[in-house]
Amino acid sequence: MANMAVPIPEEDEQREIVRLLSTIFSKEQQAKEAAEAVLSQIDTMKKAILARAFRGELGTNDPAEESAAQLLKTVL
């Protein structure tokens, strides 16, 4: 391997590569944070729905609407 030539880009090209990778990593981090926030909101919504279900606050007296149990099955 000592005789193997390793091409090294010019300094300006190296800077451009670093700039592009930094941009990509920054966008990836933003996407990850957004996904984590959405997952947290989903978890909060599930807990709120379960709490309302146990308090009997889901649904109405309208027989045309699906039952709270059916709603929970859909959500969970």
PDB file of N, CA, C and O in Angstrom:
ATOM      1  N   MET A   1       0.808  -1.188   0.000  1.00  0.00           N
ATOM      2  CA  MET A   1       0.000   0.000   0.000  1.00  0.00           C
ATOM      3  C   MET A   1       0.856   1.258   0.000  1.00  0.00           C
ATOM      4  O   MET A   1       0.385   2.334  -0.368  1.00  0.00           O
ATOM      5  N   ALA A   2       2.111   1.125   0.412  1.00  0.00           N
ATOM      6  CA  ALA A   2       2.987   2.292   0.480  1.00  0.00           C
ATOM      7  C   ALA A   2       3.222   2.879  -0.909  1.00  0.00           C
ATOM      8  O   ALA A   2       3.501   4.072  -1.026  1.00  0.00           O
ATOM      9  N   ASN A   3       3.116   2.070  -1.963  1.00  0.00           N
ATOM     10  CA  ASN A   3       3.360   2.553  -3.322  1.00  0.00           C
ATOM     11  C   ASN A   3       2.090   3.062  -4.006  1.00  0.00           C
ATOM     12  O   ASN A   3       2.129   3.480  -5.163  1.00  0.00           O
ATOM     13  N   MET A   4       0.985   3.027  -3.300  1.00  0.00           N
ATOM     14  CA  MET A   4      -0.281   3.436  -3.891  1.00  0.00           C
ATOM     15  C   MET A   4      -0.425   4.957  -3.885  1.00  0.00           C
ATOM     16  O   MET A   4      -0.190   5.610  -2.869  1.00  0.00           O
ATOM     17  N   ALA A   5      -0.811   5.503  -5.020  1.00  0.00           N
ATOM     18  CA  ALA A   5      -1.000   6.946  -5.118  1.00  0.00           C
ATOM     19  C   ALA A   5      -2.400   7.312  -4.638  1.00  0.00           C
ATOM     20  O   ALA A   5      -3.388   6.706  -5.052  1.00  0.00           O
ATOM     21  N   VAL A   6      -2.471   8.296  -3.772  1.00  0.00           N
ATOM     22  CA  VAL A   6      -3.751   8.777  -3.265  1.00  0.00           C
ATOM     23  C   VAL A   6      -3.945  10.204  -3.784  1.00  0.00           C
ATOM     24  O   VAL A   6      -3.219  11.119  -3.393  1.00  0.00           O
ATOM     25  N   PRO A   7      -4.928  10.384  -4.667  1.00  0.00           N
ATOM     26  CA  PRO A   7      -5.141  11.725  -5.206  1.00  0.00           C
ATOM     27  C   PRO A   7      -5.727  12.659  -4.144  1.00  0.00           C
ATOM     28  O   PRO A   7      -6.666  12.301  -3.433  1.00  0.00           O
ATOM     29  N   ILE A   8      -5.170  13.830  -4.055  1.00  0.00           N
ATOM     30  CA  ILE A   8      -5.640  14.837  -3.107  1.00  0.00           C
ATOM     31  C   ILE A   8      -6.130  16.030  -3.907  1.00  0.00           C
ATOM     32  O   ILE A   8      -5.377  16.594  -4.701  1.00  0.00           O
ATOM     33  N   PRO A   9      -7.393  16.427  -3.708  1.00  0.00           N
ATOM     34  CA  PRO A   9      -7.928  17.564  -4.465  1.00  0.00           C
ATOM     35  C   PRO A   9      -7.230  18.871  -4.067  1.00  0.00           C
ATOM     36  O   PRO A   9      -6.632  18.988  -2.998  1.00  0.00           O
ATOM     37  N   GLU A  10      -7.331  19.822  -4.956  1.00  0.00           N
ATOM     38  CA  GLU A  10      -6.773  21.143  -4.672  1.00  0.00           C
ATOM     39  C   GLU A  10      -7.465  21.726  -3.439  1.00  0.00           C
ATOM     40  O   GLU A  10      -8.550  21.289  -3.055  1.00  0.00           O
ATOM     41  N   GLU A  11      -6.822  22.714  -2.831  1.00  0.00           N
ATOM     42  CA  GLU A  11      -7.335  23.299  -1.593  1.00  0.00           C
ATOM     43  C   GLU A  11      -8.728  23.913  -1.778  1.00  0.00           C
ATOM     44  O   GLU A  11      -9.583  23.755  -0.906  1.00  0.00           O
ATOM     45  N   ASP A  12      -8.971  24.600  -2.877  1.00  0.00           N
ATOM     46  CA  ASP A  12     -10.292  25.203  -3.097  1.00  0.00           C
ATOM     47  C   ASP A  12     -11.369  24.130  -3.263  1.00  0.00           C
ATOM     48  O   ASP A  12     -12.504  24.313  -2.822  1.00  0.00           O
ATOM     49  N   GLU A  13     -11.018  23.023  -3.893  1.00  0.00           N
ATOM     50  CA  GLU A  13     -11.963  21.922  -4.040  1.00  0.00           C
ATOM     51  C   GLU A  13     -12.229  21.259  -2.685  1.00  0.00           C
ATOM     52  O   GLU A  13     -13.359  20.860  -2.401  1.00  0.00           O
ATOM     53  N   GLN A  14     -11.201  21.140  -1.857  1.00  0.00           N
ATOM     54  CA  GLN A  14     -11.372  20.590  -0.516  1.00  0.00           C
ATOM     55  C   GLN A  14     -12.324  21.466   0.298  1.00  0.00           C
ATOM     56  O   GLN A  14     -13.193  20.959   1.007  1.00  0.00           O
ATOM     57  N   ARG A  15     -12.154  22.769   0.190  1.00  0.00           N
ATOM     58  CA  ARG A  15     -13.037  23.701   0.912  1.00  0.00           C
ATOM     59  C   ARG A  15     -14.487  23.554   0.444  1.00  0.00           C
ATOM     60  O   ARG A  15     -15.413  23.584   1.255  1.00  0.00           O
ATOM     61  N   GLU A  16     -14.676  23.398  -0.864  1.00  0.00           N
ATOM     62  CA  GLU A  16     -16.022  23.232  -1.407  1.00  0.00           C
ATOM     63  C   GLU A  16     -16.647  21.924  -0.916  1.00  0.00           C
ATOM     64  O   GLU A  16     -17.836  21.883  -0.597  1.00  0.00           O
ATOM     65  N   ILE A  17     -15.862  20.879  -0.857  1.00  0.00           N
ATOM     66  CA  ILE A  17     -16.347  19.592  -0.354  1.00  0.00           C
ATOM     67  C   ILE A  17     -16.776  19.738   1.107  1.00  0.00           C
ATOM     68  O   ILE A  17     -17.836  19.256   1.504  1.00  0.00           O
ATOM     69  N   VAL A  18     -15.945  20.403   1.894  1.00  0.00           N
ATOM     70  CA  VAL A  18     -16.260  20.612   3.311  1.00  0.00           C
ATOM     71  C   VAL A  18     -17.528  21.456   3.452  1.00  0.00           C
ATOM     72  O   VAL A  18     -18.367  21.176   4.308  1.00  0.00           O
ATOM     73  N   ARG A  19     -17.669  22.488   2.617  1.00  0.00           N
ATOM     74  CA  ARG A  19     -18.851  23.351   2.667  1.00  0.00           C
ATOM     75  C   ARG A  19     -20.110  22.542   2.340  1.00  0.00           C
ATOM     76  O   ARG A  19     -21.123  22.652   3.030  1.00  0.00           O
ATOM     77  N   LEU A  20     -20.035  21.732   1.282  1.00  0.00           N
ATOM     78  CA  LEU A  20     -21.183  20.915   0.894  1.00  0.00           C
ATOM     79  C   LEU A  20     -21.553  19.905   1.984  1.00  0.00           C
ATOM     80  O   LEU A  20     -22.729  19.733   2.306  1.00  0.00           O
ATOM     81  N   LEU A  21     -20.565  19.254   2.537  1.00  0.00           N
ATOM     82  CA  LEU A  21     -20.831  18.277   3.597  1.00  0.00           C
ATOM     83  C   LEU A  21     -21.402  18.955   4.844  1.00  0.00           C
ATOM     84  O   LEU A  21     -22.293  18.403   5.491  1.00  0.00           O
ATOM     85  N   SER A  22     -20.909  20.127   5.183  1.00  0.00           N
ATOM     86  CA  SER A  22     -21.434  20.862   6.330  1.00  0.00           C
ATOM     87  C   SER A  22     -22.902  21.209   6.118  1.00  0.00           C
ATOM     88  O   SER A  22     -23.712  21.094   7.038  1.00  0.00           O
ATOM     89  N   THR A  23     -23.241  21.633   4.911  1.00  0.00           N
ATOM     90  CA  THR A  23     -24.632  21.955   4.588  1.00  0.00           C
ATOM     91  C   THR A  23     -25.508  20.717   4.700  1.00  0.00           C
ATOM     92  O   THR A  23     -26.597  20.768   5.274  1.00  0.00           O
ATOM     93  N   ILE A  24     -25.036  19.618   4.157  1.00  0.00           N
ATOM     94  CA  ILE A  24     -25.796  18.365   4.209  1.00  0.00           C
ATOM     95  C   ILE A  24     -25.990  17.910   5.652  1.00  0.00           C
ATOM     96  O   ILE A  24     -27.097  17.530   6.032  1.00  0.00           O
ATOM     97  N   PHE A  25     -24.936  17.942   6.457  1.00  0.00           N
ATOM     98  CA  PHE A  25     -25.039  17.510   7.852  1.00  0.00           C
ATOM     99  C   PHE A  25     -25.962  18.428   8.646  1.00  0.00           C
ATOM    100  O   PHE A  25     -26.693  17.964   9.521  1.00  0.00           O
ATOM    101  N   SER A  26     -25.935  19.712   8.350  1.00  0.00           N
ATOM    102  CA  SER A  26     -26.815  20.660   9.024  1.00  0.00           C
ATOM    103  C   SER A  26     -28.283  20.364   8.701  1.00  0.00           C
ATOM    104  O   SER A  26     -29.132  20.360   9.592  1.00  0.00           O
ATOM    105  N   LYS A  27     -28.569  20.119   7.435  1.00  0.00           N
ATOM    106  CA  LYS A  27     -29.939  19.800   7.028  1.00  0.00           C
ATOM    107  C   LYS A  27     -30.385  18.469   7.629  1.00  0.00           C
ATOM    108  O   LYS A  27     -31.544  18.315   8.016  1.00  0.00           O
ATOM    109  N   GLU A  28     -29.478  17.524   7.703  1.00  0.00           N
ATOM    110  CA  GLU A  28     -29.805  16.219   8.295  1.00  0.00           C
ATOM    111  C   GLU A  28     -30.142  16.398   9.774  1.00  0.00           C
ATOM    112  O   GLU A  28     -31.080  15.773  10.269  1.00  0.00           O
ATOM    113  N   GLN A  29     -29.402  17.234  10.478  1.00  0.00           N
ATOM    114  CA  GLN A  29     -29.659  17.492  11.893  1.00  0.00           C
ATOM    115  C   GLN A  29     -31.014  18.170  12.078  1.00  0.00           C
ATOM    116  O   GLN A  29     -31.760  17.832  12.997  1.00  0.00           O
ATOM    117  N   GLN A  30     -31.331  19.122  11.208  1.00  0.00           N
ATOM    118  CA  GLN A  30     -32.633  19.797  11.280  1.00  0.00           C
ATOM    119  C   GLN A  30     -33.770  18.803  11.048  1.00  0.00           C
ATOM    120  O   GLN A  30     -34.786  18.848  11.741  1.00  0.00           O
ATOM    121  N   ALA A  31     -33.603  17.918  10.088  1.00  0.00           N
ATOM    122  CA  ALA A  31     -34.626  16.910   9.802  1.00  0.00           C
ATOM    123  C   ALA A  31     -34.800  15.971  10.991  1.00  0.00           C
ATOM    124  O   ALA A  31     -35.921  15.604  11.341  1.00  0.00           O
ATOM    125  N   LYS A  32     -33.700  15.589  11.599  1.00  0.00           N
ATOM    126  CA  LYS A  32     -33.754  14.699  12.760  1.00  0.00           C
ATOM    127  C   LYS A  32     -34.494  15.377  13.910  1.00  0.00           C
ATOM    128  O   LYS A  32     -35.331  14.752  14.561  1.00  0.00           O
ATOM    129  N   GLU A  33     -34.191  16.651  14.164  1.00  0.00           N
ATOM    130  CA  GLU A  33     -34.847  17.381  15.247  1.00  0.00           C
ATOM    131  C   GLU A  33     -36.341  17.543  14.967  1.00  0.00           C
ATOM    132  O   GLU A  33     -37.158  17.429  15.881  1.00  0.00           O
ATOM    133  N   ALA A  34     -36.699  17.807  13.717  1.00  0.00           N
ATOM    134  CA  ALA A  34     -38.109  17.943  13.353  1.00  0.00           C
ATOM    135  C   ALA A  34     -38.842  16.617  13.553  1.00  0.00           C
ATOM    136  O   ALA A  34     -39.963  16.594  14.063  1.00  0.00           O
ATOM    137  N   ALA A  35     -38.213  15.523  13.155  1.00  0.00           N
ATOM    138  CA  ALA A  35     -38.825  14.199  13.328  1.00  0.00           C
ATOM    139  C   ALA A  35     -39.005  13.872  14.806  1.00  0.00           C
ATOM    140  O   ALA A  35     -40.036  13.326  15.198  1.00  0.00           O
ATOM    141  N   GLU A  36     -38.020  14.196  15.622  1.00  0.00           N
ATOM    142  CA  GLU A  36     -38.120  13.941  17.058  1.00  0.00           C
ATOM    143  C   GLU A  36     -39.244  14.774  17.673  1.00  0.00           C
ATOM    144  O   GLU A  36     -39.958  14.295  18.554  1.00  0.00           O
ATOM    145  N   ALA A  37     -39.404  16.011  17.215  1.00  0.00           N
ATOM    146  CA  ALA A  37     -40.476  16.867  17.725  1.00  0.00           C
ATOM    147  C   ALA A  37     -41.844  16.289  17.367  1.00  0.00           C
ATOM    148  O   ALA A  37     -42.758  16.286  18.192  1.00  0.00           O
ATOM    149  N   VAL A  38     -41.979  15.805  16.146  1.00  0.00           N
ATOM    150  CA  VAL A  38     -43.252  15.217  15.719  1.00  0.00           C
ATOM    151  C   VAL A  38     -43.538  13.953  16.523  1.00  0.00           C
ATOM    152  O   VAL A  38     -44.673  13.737  16.947  1.00  0.00           O
ATOM    153  N   LEU A  39     -42.538  13.126  16.737  1.00  0.00           N
ATOM    154  CA  LEU A  39     -42.736  11.907  17.532  1.00  0.00           C
ATOM    155  C   LEU A  39     -43.152  12.252  18.954  1.00  0.00           C
ATOM    156  O   LEU A  39     -43.990  11.565  19.539  1.00  0.00           O
ATOM    157  N   SER A  40     -42.582  13.297  19.509  1.00  0.00           N
ATOM    158  CA  SER A  40     -42.950  13.742  20.848  1.00  0.00           C
ATOM    159  C   SER A  40     -44.396  14.219  20.878  1.00  0.00           C
ATOM    160  O   SER A  40     -45.130  13.924  21.821  1.00  0.00           O
ATOM    161  N   GLN A  41     -44.807  14.956  19.846  1.00  0.00           N
ATOM    162  CA  GLN A  41     -46.190  15.425  19.771  1.00  0.00           C
ATOM    163  C   GLN A  41     -47.159  14.252  19.645  1.00  0.00           C
ATOM    164  O   GLN A  41     -48.230  14.260  20.252  1.00  0.00           O
ATOM    165  N   ILE A  42     -46.788  13.256  18.867  1.00  0.00           N
ATOM    166  CA  ILE A  42     -47.636  12.069  18.713  1.00  0.00           C
ATOM    167  C   ILE A  42     -47.800  11.363  20.052  1.00  0.00           C
ATOM    168  O   ILE A  42     -48.902  10.947  20.411  1.00  0.00           O
ATOM    169  N   ASP A  43     -46.706  11.231  20.787  1.00  0.00           N
ATOM    170  CA  ASP A  43     -46.757  10.584  22.094  1.00  0.00           C
ATOM    171  C   ASP A  43     -47.662  11.366  23.044  1.00  0.00           C
ATOM    172  O   ASP A  43     -48.451  10.778  23.784  1.00  0.00           O
ATOM    173  N   THR A  44     -47.547  12.680  23.018  1.00  0.00           N
ATOM    174  CA  THR A  44     -48.391  13.525  23.865  1.00  0.00           C
ATOM    175  C   THR A  44     -49.864  13.371  23.497  1.00  0.00           C
ATOM    176  O   THR A  44     -50.727  13.301  24.373  1.00  0.00           O
ATOM    177  N   MET A  45     -50.144  13.320  22.201  1.00  0.00           N
ATOM    178  CA  MET A  45     -51.525  13.159  21.750  1.00  0.00           C
ATOM    179  C   MET A  45     -52.095  11.804  22.189  1.00  0.00           C
ATOM    180  O   MET A  45     -53.243  11.725  22.627  1.00  0.00           O
ATOM    181  N   LYS A  46     -51.300  10.750  22.071  1.00  0.00           N
ATOM    182  CA  LYS A  46     -51.758   9.429  22.511  1.00  0.00           C
ATOM    183  C   LYS A  46     -52.114   9.450  23.991  1.00  0.00           C
ATOM    184  O   LYS A  46     -53.153   8.925  24.393  1.00  0.00           O
ATOM    185  N   LYS A  47     -51.244  10.062  24.806  1.00  0.00           N
ATOM    186  CA  LYS A  47     -51.490  10.132  26.251  1.00  0.00           C
ATOM    187  C   LYS A  47     -52.752  10.937  26.543  1.00  0.00           C
ATOM    188  O   LYS A  47     -53.536  10.566  27.416  1.00  0.00           O
ATOM    189  N   ALA A  48     -52.949  12.034  25.819  1.00  0.00           N
ATOM    190  CA  ALA A  48     -54.131  12.869  26.033  1.00  0.00           C
ATOM    191  C   ALA A  48     -55.403  12.111  25.653  1.00  0.00           C
ATOM    192  O   ALA A  48     -56.409  12.201  26.356  1.00  0.00           O
ATOM    193  N   ILE A  49     -55.365  11.377  24.562  1.00  0.00           N
ATOM    194  CA  ILE A  49     -56.531  10.602  24.134  1.00  0.00           C
ATOM    195  C   ILE A  49     -56.852   9.516  25.153  1.00  0.00           C
ATOM    196  O   ILE A  49     -58.013   9.305  25.503  1.00  0.00           O
ATOM    197  N   LEU A  50     -55.813   8.828  25.627  1.00  0.00           N
ATOM    198  CA  LEU A  50     -56.046   7.785  26.632  1.00  0.00           C
ATOM    199  C   LEU A  50     -56.624   8.376  27.911  1.00  0.00           C
ATOM    200  O   LEU A  50     -57.531   7.796  28.508  1.00  0.00           O
ATOM    201  N   ALA A  51     -56.107   9.522  28.334  1.00  0.00           N
ATOM    202  CA  ALA A  51     -56.607  10.166  29.549  1.00  0.00           C
ATOM    203  C   ALA A  51     -58.080  10.540  29.376  1.00  0.00           C
ATOM    204  O   ALA A  51     -58.889  10.325  30.278  1.00  0.00           O
ATOM    205  N   ARG A  52     -58.418  11.093  28.231  1.00  0.00           N
ATOM    206  CA  ARG A  52     -59.816  11.466  27.970  1.00  0.00           C
ATOM    207  C   ARG A  52     -60.699  10.223  27.908  1.00  0.00           C
ATOM    208  O   ARG A  52     -61.843  10.247  28.362  1.00  0.00           O
ATOM    209  N   ALA A  53     -60.174   9.151  27.355  1.00  0.00           N
ATOM    210  CA  ALA A  53     -60.947   7.911  27.275  1.00  0.00           C
ATOM    211  C   ALA A  53     -61.252   7.371  28.664  1.00  0.00           C
ATOM    212  O   ALA A  53     -62.374   6.942  28.933  1.00  0.00           O
ATOM    213  N   PHE A  54     -60.260   7.391  29.544  1.00  0.00           N
ATOM    214  CA  PHE A  54     -60.481   6.885  30.902  1.00  0.00           C
ATOM    215  C   PHE A  54     -61.421   7.778  31.702  1.00  0.00           C
ATOM    216  O   PHE A  54     -62.091   7.307  32.620  1.00  0.00           O
ATOM    217  N   ARG A  55     -61.475   9.053  31.363  1.00  0.00           N
ATOM    218  CA  ARG A  55     -62.405   9.969  32.030  1.00  0.00           C
ATOM    219  C   ARG A  55     -63.782   9.941  31.363  1.00  0.00           C
ATOM    220  O   ARG A  55     -64.711  10.594  31.838  1.00  0.00           O
ATOM    221  N   GLY A  56     -63.919   9.201  30.283  1.00  0.00           N
ATOM    222  CA  GLY A  56     -65.190   9.097  29.587  1.00  0.00           C
ATOM    223  C   GLY A  56     -65.535  10.328  28.766  1.00  0.00           C
ATOM    224  O   GLY A  56     -66.710  10.602  28.518  1.00  0.00           O
ATOM    225  N   GLU A  57     -64.530  11.063  28.345  1.00  0.00           N
ATOM    226  CA  GLU A  57     -64.755  12.307  27.626  1.00  0.00           C
ATOM    227  C   GLU A  57     -64.680  12.162  26.110  1.00  0.00           C
ATOM    228  O   GLU A  57     -64.815  13.152  25.391  1.00  0.00           O
ATOM    229  N   LEU A  58     -64.471  10.967  25.622  1.00  0.00           N
ATOM    230  CA  LEU A  58     -64.396  10.787  24.177  1.00  0.00           C
ATOM    231  C   LEU A  58     -65.766  10.488  23.603  1.00  0.00           C
ATOM    232  O   LEU A  58     -66.584   9.821  24.236  1.00  0.00           O
ATOM    233  N   GLY A  59     -66.008  10.978  22.419  1.00  0.00           N
ATOM    234  CA  GLY A  59     -67.252  10.668  21.728  1.00  0.00           C
ATOM    235  C   GLY A  59     -68.413  11.527  22.204  1.00  0.00           C
ATOM    236  O   GLY A  59     -68.275  12.342  23.116  1.00  0.00           O
ATOM    237  N   THR A  60     -69.537  11.330  21.578  1.00  0.00           N
ATOM    238  CA  THR A  60     -70.759  12.035  21.934  1.00  0.00           C
ATOM    239  C   THR A  60     -71.874  11.016  22.061  1.00  0.00           C
ATOM    240  O   THR A  60     -71.635   9.810  22.001  1.00  0.00           O
ATOM    241  N   ASN A  61     -73.053  11.487  22.230  1.00  0.00           N
ATOM    242  CA  ASN A  61     -74.204  10.588  22.305  1.00  0.00           C
ATOM    243  C   ASN A  61     -74.784  10.304  20.929  1.00  0.00           C
ATOM    244  O   ASN A  61     -75.837   9.680  20.809  1.00  0.00           O
ATOM    245  N   ASP A  62     -74.102  10.759  19.905  1.00  0.00           N
ATOM    246  CA  ASP A  62     -74.581  10.562  18.538  1.00  0.00           C
ATOM    247  C   ASP A  62     -74.297   9.111  18.123  1.00  0.00           C
ATOM    248  O   ASP A  62     -73.134   8.725  18.009  1.00  0.00           O
ATOM    249  N   PRO A  63     -75.334   8.311  17.897  1.00  0.00           N
ATOM    250  CA  PRO A  63     -75.100   6.907  17.531  1.00  0.00           C
ATOM    251  C   PRO A  63     -74.426   6.743  16.165  1.00  0.00           C
ATOM    252  O   PRO A  63     -73.938   5.658  15.846  1.00  0.00           O
ATOM    253  N   ALA A  64     -74.395   7.804  15.357  1.00  0.00           N
ATOM    254  CA  ALA A  64     -73.750   7.722  14.042  1.00  0.00           C
ATOM    255  C   ALA A  64     -72.226   7.762  14.162  1.00  0.00           C
ATOM    256  O   ALA A  64     -71.521   7.344  13.244  1.00  0.00           O
ATOM    257  N   GLU A  65     -71.716   8.265  15.293  1.00  0.00           N
ATOM    258  CA  GLU A  65     -70.262   8.335  15.485  1.00  0.00           C
ATOM    259  C   GLU A  65     -69.736   7.019  16.031  1.00  0.00           C
ATOM    260  O   GLU A  65     -70.441   6.284  16.723  1.00  0.00           O
ATOM    261  N   GLU A  66     -68.448   6.733  15.695  1.00  0.00           N
ATOM    262  CA  GLU A  66     -67.865   5.495  16.190  1.00  0.00           C
ATOM    263  C   GLU A  66     -67.570   5.605  17.683  1.00  0.00           C
ATOM    264  O   GLU A  66     -67.424   6.705  18.216  1.00  0.00           O
ATOM    265  N   SER A  67     -67.485   4.478  18.339  1.00  0.00           N
ATOM    266  CA  SER A  67     -67.275   4.450  19.783  1.00  0.00           C
ATOM    267  C   SER A  67     -65.860   4.847  20.149  1.00  0.00           C
ATOM    268  O   SER A  67     -64.960   4.840  19.309  1.00  0.00           O
ATOM    269  N   ALA A  68     -65.674   5.196  21.424  1.00  0.00           N
ATOM    270  CA  ALA A  68     -64.351   5.555  21.919  1.00  0.00           C
ATOM    271  C   ALA A  68     -63.392   4.378  21.794  1.00  0.00           C
ATOM    272  O   ALA A  68     -62.212   4.558  21.495  1.00  0.00           O
ATOM    273  N   ALA A  69     -63.903   3.179  22.023  1.00  0.00           N
ATOM    274  CA  ALA A  69     -63.056   1.986  21.896  1.00  0.00           C
ATOM    275  C   ALA A  69     -62.549   1.845  20.462  1.00  0.00           C
ATOM    276  O   ALA A  69     -61.384   1.519  20.236  1.00  0.00           O
ATOM    277  N   GLN A  70     -63.425   2.089  19.508  1.00  0.00           N
ATOM    278  CA  GLN A  70     -63.015   2.006  18.097  1.00  0.00           C
ATOM    279  C   GLN A  70     -61.977   3.072  17.788  1.00  0.00           C
ATOM    280  O   GLN A  70     -61.010   2.806  17.074  1.00  0.00           O
ATOM    281  N   LEU A  71     -62.166   4.284  18.321  1.00  0.00           N
ATOM    282  CA  LEU A  71     -61.206   5.372  18.125  1.00  0.00           C
ATOM    283  C   LEU A  71     -59.845   4.996  18.695  1.00  0.00           C
ATOM    284  O   LEU A  71     -58.818   5.232  18.059  1.00  0.00           O
ATOM    285  N   LEU A  72     -59.831   4.417  19.880  1.00  0.00           N
ATOM    286  CA  LEU A  72     -58.567   4.002  20.506  1.00  0.00           C
ATOM    287  C   LEU A  72     -57.867   2.931  19.675  1.00  0.00           C
ATOM    288  O   LEU A  72     -56.645   2.957  19.528  1.00  0.00           O
ATOM    289  N   LYS A  73     -58.630   2.001  19.138  1.00  0.00           N
ATOM    290  CA  LYS A  73     -58.025   0.976  18.287  1.00  0.00           C
ATOM    291  C   LYS A  73     -57.370   1.614  17.072  1.00  0.00           C
ATOM    292  O   LYS A  73     -56.296   1.191  16.643  1.00  0.00           O
ATOM    293  N   THR A  74     -58.016   2.628  16.524  1.00  0.00           N
ATOM    294  CA  THR A  74     -57.466   3.318  15.355  1.00  0.00           C
ATOM    295  C   THR A  74     -56.189   4.060  15.707  1.00  0.00           C
ATOM    296  O   THR A  74     -55.212   4.019  14.959  1.00  0.00           O
ATOM    297  N   VAL A  75     -56.198   4.743  16.855  1.00  0.00           N
ATOM    298  CA  VAL A  75     -55.056   5.557  17.269  1.00  0.00           C
ATOM    299  C   VAL A  75     -53.886   4.679  17.695  1.00  0.00           C
ATOM    300  O   VAL A  75     -52.738   4.967  17.355  1.00  0.00           O
ATOM    301  N   LEU A  76     -54.162   3.635  18.418  1.00  0.00           N
ATOM    302  CA  LEU A  76     -53.078   2.797  18.935  1.00  0.00           C
ATOM    303  C   LEU A  76     -52.770   1.716  17.947  1.00  0.00           C
ATOM    304  O   LEU A  76     -51.884   0.895  18.186  1.00  0.00           O
TER     305      LEU A  76
END
